[in-house]
């Protein structure tokens, strides 16, 4: 659906610090994105669109290690959010800064170590399209301390926690006004110890099995799935050709 504005606390944008040429070729072929270089003043940042509406960003990698997708939460005041983050035991990685005429941003880690970003908009409001094939649909925190993460994000963004119905597969939906805006789960025991807590990004696809096959054809890999989630849809966790993890979701019809 088309999207033009976001409530404080909603995920309003995702981007990936990566090998932009590899990522551009991969996601254009997988999702049908149009990718535009925003010019020298943007530091090589590229804007991806679908059907003329913005869906994600790709920029040169700024940190060591594998590339990764970053999740941005909409806020009214970046500086005030920074105070809430540090007061809640989080850390500032990139302090509040202005991004041309687009808006203000900052990058933090929560008390458990997961990185996330915030966005105070000016001309750039965030996604122009969500929940349609080739666009963002969900963000999910994988954490080593569910209780600490619930408290932190509740204090910073006002989230309330809704627990999943199956205790054998613990899952928490983070809500604003009884509307789920993101998810959280404990780090699986089978996940390598060196993988830190992180925010993962899901993109909608028409058919998960076909998307997994296409990812393989393009040189990417599938780490887990496809697998059905009752009442939600069919998903898979994947890695693109530059090495960034992402997930796909075929919503239940």
Secondary structure as UniProt FT lines:
FT   TURN            8..9
FT   STRAND          11..18
FT   HELIX           20..31
FT   STRAND          34..37
FT   HELIX           40..42
FT   TURN            43..44
FT   STRAND          46..50
FT   TURN            51..52
FT   STRAND          53..60
FT   STRAND          68..74
FT   HELIX           78..87
FT   TURN            88..89
FT   STRAND          91..99
FT   TURN            100..102
FT   STRAND          103..109
FT   TURN            111..112
FT   STRAND          115..121
FT   TURN            133..134
FT   STRAND          136..143
FT   HELIX           146..157
FT   STRAND          160..163
FT   HELIX           167..169
FT   STRAND          172..176
FT   TURN            177..178
FT   STRAND          179..186
FT   TURN            189..190
FT   TURN            193..194
FT   STRAND          198..204
FT   HELIX           208..217
FT   TURN            218..219
FT   STRAND          221..229
FT   TURN            230..232
FT   STRAND          233..239
FT   TURN            241..242
FT   STRAND          245..251
//
